[in-house]
Amino acid sequence: MNPQQSLKDFWQFVTEVQSFWKWVFLAATGSSLLDLILNLGPPWPGRAAIAFLTVLVEIFVYMLCYEIYKNKSKAILDSRLIRGAAGVAILFLIYLPMSSHFTLQLSRNSTDAAGFIYTDRARQYLKENPVISDREMVQEKENDVKAIFVSWTVDVTRTILLTLWESAYGCITLTFSVFVALRLKPIRTRKAEKPVGS
């Protein structure tokens, strides 16, 4: 191989890798800003971890879409676009009420997920203090939600909220990817139909 060509290929590879990591950074920043500004993200396992997981989901979906949909017909892409948009709507319609009900704002920068079964002590305390809120009870226990709710119910709620959030982001990524594929489809079709030698 020509040394100059080899060096050119190397720098092209470096440029592609750098572009990839810039995209990763922007994707992580975008999901973090959405969570920070709108306070929509799940309370567990923390903003940094959620941003990292969201980027992984986006990369995985982009890779799948590129391999699966790049040569599909317009009819199939139209169908996937509608399904992706419907998936986003359905997942957020499930996620938002659940998040509102089960997320406890323990302080300005601290949230956690409530469970759905009280411990025996918490149930007795509620009988003695019927007007106290879940948030206040957790705060009295130094923000330990598992001191108020049965441990496994807290784990279930955390997992469901995280799964719904990441699934919604996956559907958003799928929808955008299919939309881009549809925009590129006419270009590819025209190139494919272009006569040889013209």
N, C-alpha and C positions, 0 to 999 in steps of 0.2 A: 504494500500500500504506500502511496505517496506520503512522505512525512508531513508535508503541508496540509494535505487532505485529512490525515490522521489528527493533526493538531486542531484543524477546523472542526472536526467532528467532536473532539474532546470539549472544546469551548462551547459548542452548541449544546452538548449534554449538560455542562455546568450551568448554562443559562436556563435550560429547561428545569433543572433541579431548583435553582434559585427562584424561578417563577412559581414553581409548585409550593415552596415553603412560604413565599409571600402570600399565596392564595390561602394556605393553611392559617397564617396569622390573621388575615382579613376575615376568614370564616369564623375563627374563634372570637375575634373582636366583635363581629356582628352579633353572634348569639349572646355574648356577654352583655353587650349594650342593650339588646332587647330585654334581657332579664333585668338589667340594672334600671333602665328607664321606666319600663312598664311593670316591673316586679311580677313577671308572669312565670318565671322558671320554678321548677320543683324545689322544695326546701332541702332535699338530700340528693347527692352527697356533698353539696357545696358548689359555689359558682365556678371555681376553677376546674373541678372535676367534671361538672356538667358541660362546660365549654369544650373540654378535651373530648368527652364522649360524643358530643354533637359533631365535632369535626370528623371523628372516626366514622360516624354514621354517614355524613355527607360524602366523604371520600369513597366509602363502600358503595353507596348508591350511584355515584357518578361512574365508578368503574363498571358496575353492572349495566347501567344504562348505555354506556358507550359500546360495550360488547354485544348487548342484546338488541338494541334499537337502531344501531347505525344503518342497517340495511333493511329495516322493516318498511312496509308500505304505509302510505299516508293514512289509509283507513285504520290500520292498527295503531298508529301513533295518535290519531284523533281519539280513539277509544281509550288509550292509556292516559291521555291528557285529561279526559273527563273523569276517569276513575281516580286519578291522582288528586285532582281538585276536590272531588267528593270526599276522598279520604281525609284531606286536610280539614275540611269543614266538619266532618263527623267526629274526628279525633279531638279537635278543639272544643266542639260542643260537649263532649264528654269530659275533657280535661278541665275546662274552666270552672264548671260547677263543683267538681270534686276538689280542685285546688282551693277554691273559695271556702269549702266546707271543712276540709281537713288540714289546711295550712294554718299554723299558729304563729302570729307575729309576736315573738318573745321580746324583742328589742328593736331598735331602729335598723340594725344590720344583722339580726339573727332571726331565723325562722326554723321551724321543724314541723314534721307531720304528726298529727294526732292519730291515735288508734281508734278502734270502734268498740272496744270492750274495756270498761274500767276495772282496775284492780279492786280487791275487796276493801282495802283501806280507803281508796278514793271514793268508792260507792258509799261507804259509811260517812265519809267527810261531807259528801254532797247532801246526804240526808240532814246533817246538822247545819249545813250552810247552803240552802237550796238556790240562792241567788248568785253564788260564785261561778265564774266562767271557767272553762277549761284552761284558757291562757293564764288566768290568775293562779289556778292550782299548780300548773307546771312551773310558773315563776316562783311560787313558794317552795318548790322542790329544786331550786337552782337550775331551772330549765331542763330537768331530766324528765322527758316525756314518758319514759318507761317506768317511772315511779307512779304515774297516774293511770296509764293504759297498759293492758297486758302486752308484754314484749312482742309477741309474734304478730299482733294486730298492727303495731307500729311499723314493723318490717314490711308487712303486706301493703300498707298504705304508701309507704315510701317507694316501694318497688313499682306499684301500679302508676303512681304519679310520674315517676321517672320514665317508665316504659311508654306511657301515653305521650309525654313530651318528645322523646326521641323518635317515636313513630310518626308524630306530626311533622317533625323536622325532616324525617326521611321522605314523607309524602310531598313536602314542599320541594325538596331537592329533586325528586322524581318528576314532579310537574314542570319545574323549570327546565330540566334536562330534555324532557319530551318536547317542550315548547321550542327549545333551541334546535332539536332534531327536525322538527317540522319546518322551521325557517330555512334550514339548510337543504331540505329535501328538494325544492324546485331547482336549486343551484346544481345539485348532484345530477338531477334528472336531465337538465339541459346539457351538462357536460357529457353525460352518457350518450345523449342523442346526437351530439355534435359529429358530423361526418369526419371520417379519417382523412387527414391531410389538409383539412380546411384551416 
